[in-house]
């Protein structure tokens, strides 16, 4: 028998209850700082329960007074009832305010914390999730927790107190009525267990479907130009309808099950109420209790039945909370980037700010998590006042190399370091880490401008930049020539995804933003692909002639870029091969 009990306990610990307990502890790490508000809310609920029970006693007295023709006490008792009703209403509104306050504060607390943690989550792990899924988890799941947190522990205490106190009153005045309070309990417990199992599965499916629809909508609106160009509007409308039908069918199926359960519970509740009513009539008829006492018992019977239903309804709330918590925990418990070397990176920058900082990769290995090998003992270097090109066919790893340099991905072997000091004379070195990312400026492929003004975009990377500094950066990137002609100049609006500017103009603005930051290392990933040859040459020439000791690494396909570079590395056979002048000229000729 003892072994059987241990086995059952072990199964419970390894199952859903243990998982829900872990998720519950995770939730309350956010709400524990608001324990005073939760205590106040719980106290109000208990105090309101006390007033309701006292109102039942007053109501009983009022009925007995009326039936006993004691006219002298009617007004006094009636005034007490009115006072209790007004007080109960005031406390109810105060409780609602406490609930709203706690929900909003917890919602903001969770969302800001999850937002910050997502941003420092390992980038490669994060790419396993669709943007729509991340938005759903960050938005909907966080709101589910904040909106339902008061419906869990505080209401569990309030409803438990309400049930116990009402039950004690029933026992005190007539123990026979207590039987009716428990008539519907077995049915409620059985149905609640069934509902719990189905609700767990439904919540998971519903969350996954919501994330799927959110991702579909996000991608659709982001690529609306492509959808229009290919005349895909009917296709995407039908896709949305298909997703909506799938979601509606799933939710309605669960609603039908929940409705059937609710009807059965209501029927049981009515049966219990009528049974209590019949028993009360019999007890009054036999002279065992007064009319007022019967009225009180009927009221308490309804309280017991309703409170029991409230307690069982907390099960769906708990499931919803813990399901949302589990989905958020999936995100925040992924590996995080290590920023523990921030002070070291700052000191390194200050020590070598005047001469600049170089980069060295030695025999570096990298493979995707799928097992595909990208680099095998790849080596390259770049020094201040140099523009170093990285070339190769699409898909060979140029962008991956820049992500490795930025420590967005971690190599599995070799050495990747920043170098400071005079080349070849005892240079100081520090390894590339997420902390060294602050020493880089990066212009990726595509349009990376944000909504706001041109000045807002520029100051994103340097909040204290003056207008003169912004204009100088725009000049270096050959962007001032068109910004100057805008009616509002640097205060001109940039629409979502760089709307209002051509691809070439948006690229120049992105380069200007990177130059404004004055980082010792600049990475350009096909960042001049939308520029004409003359503008491209001018931009690169400006970067080369700029007195700031900048190390620049570019990925490109265009021969005009190669002509302006100090060195050119080609990705071949998973290595970085340094090209000589003849190979560079041949590459330009073939291009």
Long-range contacts (C-beta under 8 A, 24 or more apart in sequence): 16-200, 19-322, 19-326, 20-318, 20-319, 20-322, 23-321, 23-322, 23-325, 23-326, 23-329, 24-152, 24-318, 24-321, 24-322, 24-325, 26-325, 26-329, 27-145, 27-149, 27-321, 27-322, 27-325, 28-153, 30-106, 30-109, 30-110, 30-113, 30-145, 31-102, 31-106, 31-149, 33-109, 34-102, 34-105, 34-106, 37-98, 37-101, 37-102, 37-105, 38-102, 38-150, 38-153, 38-154, 40-98, 41-95, 41-98, 41-99, 41-102, 41-150, 41-154, 42-154, 42-157, 42-158, 44-91, 44-94, 44-95, 44-98, 45-95, 45-154, 45-155, 45-157, 45-158, 45-161, 46-157, 46-158, 46-161, 47-91, 48-88, 48-91, 48-92, 48-95, 49-158, 49-161, 49-162, 49-165, 50-165, 51-84, 51-87, 51-88, 51-91, 52-88, 52-162, 52-303, 53-165, 53-166, 53-169, 53-300, 54-84, 55-81, 55-84, 55-85, 55-88, 56-169, 56-296, 56-299, 56-300, 56-303, 57-296, 58-84, 59-292, 59-295, 59-296, 59-299, 60-290, 60-292, 60-293, 60-295, 60-296, 61-292, 62-292, 63-290, 63-291, 63-292, 63-295, 64-290, 64-291, 64-292, 64-293, 65-292, 67-290, 67-291, 67-292, 99-150, 102-149, 102-150, 103-146, 103-147, 103-149, 103-150, 104-146, 106-145, 106-146, 106-149, 107-142, 107-143, 107-145, 107-146, 107-147, 110-142, 110-145, 110-146, 110-328, 111-138, 111-139, 111-142, 114-138, 114-142, 114-328, 114-331, 114-332, 117-331, 117-332, 117-336, 118-331, 118-332, 120-336, 120-337, 120-339, 121-331, 121-332, 121-334, 121-335, 121-336, 121-337, 122-334, 122-335, 122-336, 122-337, 123-337, 123-403, 123-408, 123-409, 124-369, 124-408, 124-409, 124-410, 125-334, 125-335, 126-334, 129-331, 130-211, 130-215, 131-215, 131-218, 132-211, 132-212, 132-213, 132-214, 132-215, 132-216, 132-217, 132-218, 132-219, 133-211, 133-212, 133-214, 133-215, 134-331, 135-214, 135-218, 136-207, 136-210, 136-211, 136-214, 137-211, 137-327, 137-328, 137-330, 137-331, 138-328, 138-331, 140-207, 140-210, 140-324, 141-207, 141-324, 141-325, 141-327, 141-328, 142-324, 142-328, 144-320, 144-321, 144-324, 145-321, 145-324, 145-325, 145-328, 148-317, 148-320, 148-321, 149-321, 151-314, 151-317, 152-314, 152-317, 152-318, 152-321, 155-310, 155-314, 156-311, 156-314, 159-307, 159-310, 159-311, 159-314, 160-311, 162-303, 162-307, 163-304, 163-307, 163-308, 163-311, 166-300, 166-303, 166-304, 166-307, 167-304, 169-296, 169-300, 170-297, 170-300, 170-301, 170-304, 173-289, 173-293, 173-296, 173-297, 174-283, 174-288, 174-289, 174-293, 174-297, 176-279, 176-283, 177-276, 177-279, 177-280, 177-297, 177-300, 177-301, 180-272, 180-275, 180-276, 180-279, 180-301, 181-272, 181-301, 181-304, 181-305, 181-308, 183-268, 183-271, 183-272, 183-275, 184-265, 184-268, 184-269, 184-271, 184-272, 184-305, 184-308, 185-308, 187-264, 187-265, 187-268, 188-265, 188-268, 188-308, 188-309, 188-312, 189-312, 191-261, 191-264, 191-265, 192-312, 192-315, 194-261, 195-257, 195-258, 195-261, 195-315, 195-316, 196-315, 196-316, 196-319, 198-254, 198-257, 199-254, 199-315, 199-316, 199-319, 199-320, 200-319, 200-323, 202-250, 202-254, 203-319, 203-320, 203-323, 204-323, 205-250, 206-247, 206-250, 206-251, 206-254, 207-323, 207-324, 207-327, 209-243, 209-246, 209-247, 209-250, 210-247, 212-243, 213-240, 213-243, 213-244, 213-247, 216-240, 216-243, 222-497, 265-309, 265-312, 269-305, 269-309, 272-301, 272-305, 273-298, 273-301, 273-302, 273-305, 276-301, 337-407, 337-434, 338-433, 338-434, 338-435, 339-434, 339-435, 340-435, 341-430, 341-433, 341-435, 341-436, 342-435, 342-438, 344-430, 344-435, 345-430, 345-433, 345-435, 345-436, 345-438, 345-439, 346-438, 348-418, 348-420, 348-428, 348-430, 348-436, 348-439, 349-438, 349-439, 349-520, 351-420, 351-428, 352-420, 352-421, 352-428, 352-520, 353-520, 354-549, 355-384, 355-420, 355-421, 355-422, 355-549, 356-383, 356-384, 356-385, 356-520, 356-549, 356-550, 356-551, 357-384, 357-418, 357-419, 357-420, 357-439, 357-520, 357-521, 357-549, 357-551, 358-382, 358-383, 358-384, 358-418, 358-419, 358-420, 358-423, 358-427, 358-551, 359-405, 359-416, 359-417, 359-418, 359-419, 359-521, 359-551, 359-553, 360-415, 360-416, 360-417, 360-418, 360-419, 360-429, 361-405, 361-414, 361-415, 361-416, 361-576, 362-414, 362-415, 362-416, 362-417, 363-413, 363-414, 363-415, 364-404, 364-411, 364-413, 364-414, 364-415, 364-416, 365-411, 365-412, 365-413, 365-414, 366-400, 366-404, 366-409, 366-411, 366-412, 367-412, 373-574, 374-400, 374-574, 375-400, 375-401, 375-404, 375-411, 375-574, 375-575, 375-576, 376-573, 376-574, 376-575, 377-414, 377-575, 378-414, 378-571, 378-574, 378-575, 378-576, 379-414, 379-575, 379-576, 380-569, 380-576, 380-578, 382-521, 382-551, 382-552, 382-553, 382-567, 383-419, 383-423, 383-551, 383-566, 384-520, 384-549, 384-550, 384-551, 385-544, 385-549, 385-550, 385-551, 386-551, 386-552, 386-566, 386-567, 387-540, 387-543, 387-544, 387-552, 387-553, 387-554, 387-564, 387-565, 387-566, 388-551, 388-552, 388-553, 388-554, 388-565, 388-566, 388-567, 388-568, 388-569, 389-553, 389-554, 389-555, 389-556, 389-561, 389-562, 389-565, 389-567, 389-568, 389-569, 390-553, 390-554, 390-555, 390-556, 390-568, 390-569, 390-571, 390-576, 391-555, 391-556, 391-557, 391-562, 391-568, 391-569, 391-570, 391-571, 391-579, 391-587, 392-570, 392-571, 392-572, 396-571, 397-571, 397-574, 398-525, 398-555, 398-571, 399-444, 399-445, 399-525, 399-555, 401-555, 401-571, 401-576, 402-442, 402-523, 402-525, 402-553, 402-555, 404-432, 405-432, 405-440, 405-523, 405-553, 406-437, 406-440, 406-442, 406-523, 407-432, 407-433, 407-434, 407-436, 407-437, 418-521, 438-519, 439-519, 439-520, 439-521, 440-519, 440-521, 440-522, 440-523, 441-514, 441-515, 441-517, 441-519, 441-521, 441-522, 441-523, 442-514, 442-522, 442-523, 442-525, 443-507, 443-510, 443-511, 443-513, 443-514, 443-522, 443-523, 443-524, 443-525, 443-527, 444-525, 444-527, 445-525, 445-526, 445-527, 445-529, 447-497, 447-498, 447-503, 447-506, 447-507, 447-510, 448-498, 448-510, 449-494, 449-497, 449-498, 449-501, 449-506, 449-509, 449-510, 450-494, 451-494, 451-495, 451-496, 452-493, 452-494, 453-488, 453-490, 453-491, 453-492, 453-493, 453-494, 454-483, 454-489, 454-490, 454-491, 454-492, 454-494, 454-509, 455-490, 455-491, 456-494, 457-494, 457-509, 457-513, 458-490, 458-512, 458-513, 458-516, 460-513, 461-513, 461-514, 461-516, 461-517, 462-516, 462-517, 462-518, 465-516, 469-516, 470-512, 470-516, 473-512, 473-513, 473-515, 473-516, 474-508, 474-509, 474-512, 475-542, 476-512, 476-515, 476-539, 476-542, 476-543, 476-546, 477-508, 477-509, 477-511, 477-512, 477-515, 477-539, 477-542, 478-508, 478-535, 478-538, 478-539, 478-542, 479-505, 479-508, 479-509, 479-511, 479-512, 483-509, 502-530, 503-530, 504-530, 504-531, 504-532, 504-535, 506-530, 507-531, 508-535, 508-539, 511-539, 515-543, 515-546, 518-548, 519-550, 520-549, 520-550, 520-551, 521-550, 521-551, 521-552, 521-553, 522-550, 522-551, 522-552, 522-553, 523-552, 523-553, 523-554, 524-552, 524-553, 524-554, 524-555, 525-554, 525-555, 526-555, 526-556, 526-557, 527-554, 528-554, 528-556, 528-558, 528-561, 529-556, 529-557, 529-558, 533-558, 533-560, 536-560, 536-561, 537-564, 540-564, 557-591, 558-591, 559-587, 559-588, 559-591, 562-587, 562-588, 563-588
